[in-house]
Amino acid sequence: MNELKSQRSLTGDDDLALTLMTMWALWTRRPIPGGPVPLLTEQQLIDFWAE
């Protein structure tokens, strides 16, 4: 049987950030900015987290 292998380059901090962003997106109904978490710009993060 062939096993699918995930090609992830996320660190533990990246996983934590994605988890927190997912929780915030569900709570606020805001979409998470597109692209990998480590490559998001400062402005994308500010816009996402701003109240």
DSSP file (Angstrom, degrees, kcal/mol; ACC not computed):
  #  RESIDUE AA STRUCTURE BP1 BP2  ACC     N-H-->O    O-->H-N    N-H-->O    O-->H-N    TCO  KAPPA ALPHA  PHI   PSI    X-CA   Y-CA   Z-CA
    1    1 A M              0   0    0      0, 0.0     2,-0.4     0, 0.0     0, 0.0   0.000 360.0 360.0 360.0 136.0    0.0    0.0    0.0
    2    2 A N        -     0   0    0      1,-0.0     2,-0.4     0, 0.0     0, 0.0  -0.657 360.0-147.2 -82.6 135.2    1.3    3.5   -0.9
    3    3 A E        -     0   0    0     -2,-0.4     2,-0.4     2,-0.0    -1,-0.0  -0.861  12.8-127.5-102.8 136.7    1.5    6.0    1.9
    4    4 A L        -     0   0    0     -2,-0.4     2,-0.5     1,-0.0     0, 0.0  -0.675  23.2-153.1 -80.0 132.3    0.9    9.6    1.3
    5    5 A K        -     0   0    0     -2,-0.4     2,-0.3     2,-0.0    -1,-0.0  -0.923   9.1-134.1-110.5 129.1    3.7   11.7    2.7
    6    6 A S        -     0   0    0     -2,-0.5     2,-0.9     1,-0.1    -2,-0.0  -0.617   6.2-150.6 -79.9 135.2    3.0   15.3    3.7
    7    7 A Q        +     0   0    0     -2,-0.3     2,-0.4     2,-0.0    -1,-0.1  -0.696  35.9 158.7-105.5  78.4    5.6   17.8    2.6
    8    8 A R        +     0   0    0     -2,-0.9    -2,-0.0     1,-0.1     0, 0.0  -0.824  28.6 179.2-105.6 139.7    5.3   20.3    5.4
    9    9 A S        +     0   0    0     -2,-0.4     2,-0.3     2,-0.1    -1,-0.1   0.086  43.1 126.4-120.4  21.2    7.9   22.9    6.3
   10   10 A L        -     0   0    0      1,-0.1     2,-0.1     4,-0.1    -2,-0.1  -0.584  49.6-142.8 -81.7 140.8    6.0   24.4    9.2
   11   11 A T     >  -     0   0    0     -2,-0.3     4,-2.3     1,-0.1     5,-0.2  -0.372  33.8 -96.2 -88.5 175.8    7.6   24.7   12.5
   12   12 A G  H  > S+     0   0    0      1,-0.2     4,-2.2     2,-0.2     5,-0.1   0.875 127.9  52.8 -59.7 -38.0    5.8   24.3   15.9
   13   13 A D  H  > S+     0   0    0      2,-0.2     4,-2.6     1,-0.2    -1,-0.2   0.885 107.9  50.7 -65.6 -38.7    5.4   28.1   16.1
   14   14 A D  H  > S+     0   0    0      2,-0.2     4,-2.5     1,-0.2    -2,-0.2   0.905 109.9  50.0 -65.3 -41.1    3.9   28.1   12.6
   15   15 A D  H  X S+     0   0    0     -4,-2.3     4,-2.2     2,-0.2    -2,-0.2   0.910 111.6  48.7 -62.3 -42.6    1.4   25.4   13.6
   16   16 A L  H  X S+     0   0    0     -4,-2.2     4,-2.7     2,-0.2     5,-0.2   0.921 111.0  50.1 -63.4 -44.5    0.5   27.4   16.7
   17   17 A A  H  X S+     0   0    0     -4,-2.6     4,-2.7     1,-0.2    -2,-0.2   0.918 110.9  49.1 -60.8 -43.8    0.0   30.6   14.7
   18   18 A L  H  X S+     0   0    0     -4,-2.5     4,-2.3     2,-0.2    -1,-0.2   0.893 111.0  50.4 -64.2 -39.5   -2.2   28.7   12.2
   19   19 A T  H  X S+     0   0    0     -4,-2.2     4,-2.3     2,-0.2    -2,-0.2   0.936 113.0  45.2 -62.7 -47.2   -4.3   27.3   15.1
   20   20 A L  H  X S+     0   0    0     -4,-2.7     4,-2.4     1,-0.2    -2,-0.2   0.894 113.4  50.2 -64.8 -40.0   -4.7   30.7   16.7
   21   21 A M  H  X S+     0   0    0     -4,-2.7     4,-2.6    -5,-0.2    -1,-0.2   0.883 109.8  51.1 -65.9 -37.5   -5.6   32.3   13.4
   22   22 A T  H  X S+     0   0    0     -4,-2.3     4,-2.3     2,-0.2    -2,-0.2   0.916 110.7  48.2 -65.0 -43.1   -8.1   29.6   12.7
   23   23 A M  H  X S+     0   0    0     -4,-2.3     4,-2.2     2,-0.2    -2,-0.2   0.922 113.4  47.5 -62.5 -43.8   -9.8   30.1   16.1
   24   24 A W  H  X S+     0   0    0     -4,-2.4     4,-2.9     2,-0.2     6,-0.4   0.897 110.6  52.3 -64.6 -40.7   -9.8   33.9   15.5
   25   25 A A  H  X S+     0   0    0     -4,-2.6     4,-1.9     1,-0.2     5,-0.5   0.902 111.1  46.9 -63.3 -41.1  -11.3   33.4   12.0
   26   26 A L  H  < S+     0   0    0     -4,-2.3    -1,-0.2     2,-0.2    -2,-0.2   0.899 115.4  46.0 -66.3 -39.9  -14.1   31.2   13.4
   27   27 A W  H  < S+     0   0    0     -4,-2.2    -2,-0.2    -5,-0.2    -1,-0.2   0.907 126.0  28.5 -69.4 -42.9  -14.8   33.7   16.2
   28   28 A T  H  < S-     0   0    0     -4,-2.9    -2,-0.2    -5,-0.1    -1,-0.2   0.555  98.5-128.5 -97.3 -10.3  -14.8   36.8   14.0
   29   29 A R     <  +     0   0    0     -4,-1.9    -3,-0.2    -5,-0.3    -4,-0.1   0.760  60.3 143.5  63.4  26.9  -15.9   35.2   10.7
   30   30 A R        -     0   0    0     -5,-0.5    -1,-0.3    -6,-0.4     2,-0.2  -0.749  53.9-114.8 -92.2 142.7  -12.9   36.9    9.0
   31   31 A P        -     0   0    0      0, 0.0     3,-0.1     0, 0.0    -1,-0.0  -0.528  28.3-115.8 -74.6 144.9  -11.1   35.0    6.3
   32   32 A I        -     0   0    0     -2,-0.2     3,-0.1     1,-0.1   -10,-0.0  -0.630  40.6-100.6 -75.6 134.8   -7.5   34.0    7.0
   33   33 A P        -     0   0    0      0, 0.0    -1,-0.1     0, 0.0     7,-0.1  -0.247  45.1-104.9 -55.3 144.6   -5.1   35.7    4.6
   34   34 A G  S    S+     0   0    0     -3,-0.1     0, 0.0     2,-0.0     0, 0.0  -0.336  77.8  46.0 -72.2 152.7   -4.0   33.5    1.7
   35   35 A G  S    S-     0   0    0     -3,-0.1     5,-0.1     5,-0.1     2,-0.1  -0.218  98.1 -39.9 104.4 166.1   -0.6   31.9    1.6
   36   36 A P    >   -     0   0    0      0, 0.0     3,-1.5     0, 0.0     4,-0.4  -0.363  55.2-121.3 -64.5 141.4    1.6   30.1    4.0
   37   37 A V  G >  S+     0   0    0      1,-0.3     3,-1.5     2,-0.2   -22,-0.0   0.881 109.9  54.3 -52.0 -46.3    1.7   31.6    7.5
   38   38 A P  G 3  S+     0   0    0      0, 0.0    -1,-0.3     0, 0.0    -3,-0.0   0.718 107.8  52.0 -65.8 -16.7    5.4   32.3    7.6
   39   39 A L  G <  S+     0   0    0     -3,-1.5    -2,-0.2     2,-0.0     2,-0.1   0.399  79.0 119.2-100.3   3.1    5.1   34.3    4.4
   40   40 A L    <   -     0   0    0     -3,-1.5     2,-0.1    -4,-0.4    -5,-0.1  -0.430  64.7-120.3 -68.6 142.3    2.3   36.7    5.5
   41   41 A T     >  -     0   0    0     -2,-0.1     4,-2.1     1,-0.1     5,-0.2  -0.346  19.8-110.9 -79.2 163.8    3.2   40.3    5.5
   42   42 A E  H  > S+     0   0    0      1,-0.2     4,-2.4     2,-0.2     5,-0.2   0.907 119.9  51.3 -58.8 -42.6    3.1   42.5    8.5
   43   43 A Q  H  > S+     0   0    0      1,-0.2     4,-2.7     2,-0.2    -1,-0.2   0.877 106.7  53.4 -66.1 -37.7    0.2   44.4    7.1
   44   44 A Q  H  > S+     0   0    0      1,-0.2     4,-2.0     2,-0.2    -1,-0.2   0.913 111.5  46.4 -61.9 -41.6   -1.8   41.2    6.3
   45   45 A L  H  X S+     0   0    0     -4,-2.1     4,-2.4     2,-0.2    -2,-0.2   0.908 112.3  49.6 -68.1 -41.7   -1.3   40.2   10.0
   46   46 A I  H  X S+     0   0    0     -4,-2.4     4,-1.7     1,-0.2    -2,-0.2   0.939 112.3  47.9 -61.2 -46.9   -2.3   43.6   11.3
   47   47 A D  H  < S+     0   0    0     -4,-2.7    -1,-0.2     1,-0.2    -2,-0.2   0.882 113.1  48.8 -61.8 -38.9   -5.4   43.7    9.1
   48   48 A F  H  < S+     0   0    0     -4,-2.0    -1,-0.2    -5,-0.2    -2,-0.2   0.923 117.7  38.1 -67.9 -44.5   -6.4   40.2   10.2
   49   49 A W  H  < S+     0   0    0     -4,-2.4    -1,-0.2    -5,-0.1    -2,-0.2   0.623  89.6 111.1 -85.6 -14.0   -6.0   40.7   13.9
   50   50 A A     <        0   0    0     -4,-1.7    -3,-0.0    -5,-0.2    -4,-0.0  -0.312 360.0 360.0 -64.3 141.7   -7.4   44.3   14.1
   51   51 A E              0   0    0     -2,-0.0    -1,-0.2     0, 0.0    -4,-0.1   0.453 360.0 360.0 -76.9 360.0  -10.7   44.7   15.9
